């Protein structure tokens, strides 16, 4: 699915399962673009994936309530939709909590500086915005530094090193 057609589909999506499917398309497009060495295309696919996660997070915040299903308010469901676990729900709702203009500013700044777009980076920005102290562990700082350096020298990495860097990114992003 081309990103521009996917953007239109995402803007029209009002069902959580559509949003999840579109998010999966974005993740797959990112992996393919990275595997082929198309960094800019991978960044655009990741941005699309994050937009889909934010839309799903907003839907979850509005339509899913934690707690006893018997005590749920009308129109609010108490169980998560199939295909969404509690961790994803929490992460996506956090991502969705960042106002659109701040999200766009973060994307623009990241692209201007050549920084990698990641869900972890978005969640840190959203946590800071929400007034929470987003403490970064020494391990996370080391991983972030590793990923920045790997992106700078991606053309010089062996295929095995690229695979290792992608595995680290998936594990910690």
C-alpha positions as CSV (number, residue, x, y, z in Angstrom):
1,X,0.0,0.0,0.0
2,X,1.4,3.4,-0.9
3,X,1.9,5.8,1.9
4,X,-0.4,8.5,0.4
5,X,-3.2,6.0,-0.2
6,X,-2.6,4.7,3.3
7,X,-2.8,8.2,4.7
8,X,-6.3,8.6,3.1
9,X,-7.4,5.2,4.4
10,X,-6.2,6.1,7.9
11,X,-8.0,9.5,7.8
12,X,-11.2,7.6,7.0
13,X,-10.7,4.8,9.5
14,X,-13.1,4.8,12.3
15,X,-12.9,1.1,13.3
16,X,-10.1,0.0,15.7
17,X,-9.4,-3.1,13.5
18,X,-8.9,-0.9,10.4
19,X,-6.4,1.3,12.4
20,X,-4.5,-1.8,13.6
21,X,-4.3,-3.2,10.1
22,X,-3.0,0.1,8.7
23,X,-0.5,0.3,11.6
24,X,0.7,-3.2,10.5
25,X,1.1,-2.0,6.9
26,X,3.2,0.9,8.1
27,X,5.4,-1.5,10.2
28,X,5.9,-3.8,7.3
29,X,6.7,-1.0,4.9
30,X,9.3,0.3,7.4
31,X,10.9,-3.1,7.6
32,X,11.0,-3.5,3.9
33,X,12.4,-0.1,3.3
34,X,15.1,-0.6,5.9
35,X,16.0,-4.0,4.5
36,X,16.5,-2.4,1.1
37,X,18.5,0.6,2.5
38,X,15.8,3.2,1.8
39,X,16.2,5.3,4.9
40,X,13.9,8.1,3.9
41,X,11.1,5.7,2.9
42,X,11.6,3.8,6.2
43,X,11.2,7.1,8.1
44,X,8.0,7.9,6.2
45,X,6.6,4.5,6.9
46,X,7.5,4.8,10.6
47,X,5.7,8.2,10.7
48,X,2.6,6.6,9.2
49,X,2.8,3.7,11.7
50,X,3.0,6.2,14.6
51,X,0.0,8.2,13.1
52,X,-2.0,4.9,13.1
53,X,-0.9,4.1,16.6
54,X,-1.9,7.6,17.8
55,X,-5.3,7.3,16.1
56,X,-5.8,3.9,17.7
57,X,-4.7,5.3,21.0
58,X,-7.3,8.1,20.8
59,X,-10.0,5.5,19.9
60,X,-9.0,3.4,22.9
61,X,-9.0,6.3,25.3
62,X,-12.4,7.2,24.2
63,X,-14.0,3.8,23.9
64,X,-12.3,1.5,26.4
65,X,-12.5,1.8,30.1
66,X,-10.5,-0.3,32.6
67,X,-12.4,-2.0,35.4
68,X,-15.4,-4.1,36.0
69,X,-17.4,-4.7,32.7
70,X,-20.7,-4.7,34.8
71,X,-20.0,-1.1,36.0
72,X,-19.0,0.3,32.6
73,X,-20.7,3.4,31.3
74,X,-23.0,3.2,28.3
75,X,-21.0,3.1,25.1
76,X,-17.7,2.3,26.8
77,X,-16.4,-1.2,26.5
78,X,-14.3,-2.7,29.4
79,X,-12.3,-5.2,27.4
80,X,-9.6,-4.4,24.9
81,X,-10.4,-5.2,21.2
82,X,-9.0,-8.4,19.8
83,X,-5.4,-7.9,18.7
84,X,-4.6,-5.2,21.2
85,X,-2.9,-6.0,24.5
86,X,-2.8,-3.8,27.6
87,X,0.8,-2.7,27.0
88,X,0.0,-1.6,23.4
89,X,-3.2,0.2,24.6
90,X,-1.2,2.1,27.2
91,X,1.6,3.0,24.8
92,X,-0.7,4.1,22.0
93,X,-2.8,6.1,24.4
94,X,0.3,7.9,25.6
95,X,1.4,8.6,22.0
96,X,-2.1,9.9,21.3
97,X,-1.9,12.3,24.3
98,X,0.6,14.5,22.6
99,X,-1.2,17.3,20.7
100,X,-1.0,17.1,16.9
101,X,1.0,20.3,16.6
102,X,3.7,19.0,19.0
103,X,3.7,15.7,17.2
104,X,4.3,17.4,13.9
105,X,7.0,19.7,15.4
106,X,8.8,16.6,16.8
107,X,8.6,14.9,13.4
108,X,9.9,18.0,11.6
109,X,12.7,18.5,14.1
110,X,13.7,14.9,13.9
111,X,13.8,14.8,10.1
112,X,15.7,18.1,9.9
113,X,18.4,16.8,12.2
114,X,18.5,13.3,10.6
115,X,17.3,11.6,13.8
116,X,15.5,8.4,13.6
117,X,11.8,8.5,14.2
118,X,10.8,5.9,16.8
119,X,7.8,5.0,19.0
120,X,10.1,5.2,22.1
121,X,11.1,8.7,21.2
122,X,7.5,9.7,20.7
123,X,6.5,8.2,24.0
124,X,9.3,10.2,25.8
125,X,8.1,13.4,24.2
126,X,4.5,12.6,25.1
127,X,5.5,11.7,28.7
128,X,7.4,15.0,29.1
129,X,4.5,16.9,27.6
130,X,2.1,15.2,30.1
131,X,4.2,16.6,32.9
132,X,5.7,13.2,33.8
133,X,9.4,12.9,34.4
134,X,10.6,10.6,31.7
135,X,13.7,9.1,33.2
136,X,16.1,7.5,30.8
137,X,18.1,4.6,32.1
138,X,21.8,4.3,31.3
139,X,20.8,1.3,29.1
140,X,18.3,3.3,27.1
141,X,20.8,6.1,26.6
142,X,23.4,3.6,25.4
143,X,20.9,2.0,23.0
144,X,19.9,5.5,21.7
145,X,23.5,6.4,21.1
146,X,24.1,3.0,19.4
147,X,21.2,3.5,17.1
148,X,22.2,7.1,16.2
149,X,25.7,5.9,15.3
150,X,24.4,2.9,13.4
151,X,22.2,5.2,11.3
152,X,25.2,7.5,10.5
153,X,27.3,4.6,9.2
154,X,24.5,2.4,7.8
155,X,26.1,2.3,4.3
156,X,29.3,0.9,5.9
157,X,27.6,-1.8,7.9
158,X,27.7,-5.4,6.9
159,X,24.3,-7.1,6.4
160,X,24.7,-8.9,9.7
161,X,25.4,-5.6,11.5
162,X,22.3,-4.1,9.9
163,X,20.2,-7.0,11.1
164,X,21.7,-6.7,14.6
165,X,20.9,-2.9,14.7
166,X,17.4,-3.5,13.5
167,X,16.9,-6.2,16.2
168,X,18.1,-3.7,18.9
169,X,15.8,-1.0,17.5
170,X,12.8,-3.3,17.6
171,X,13.6,-4.5,21.1
172,X,14.1,-1.0,22.6
173,X,12.0,1.3,20.5
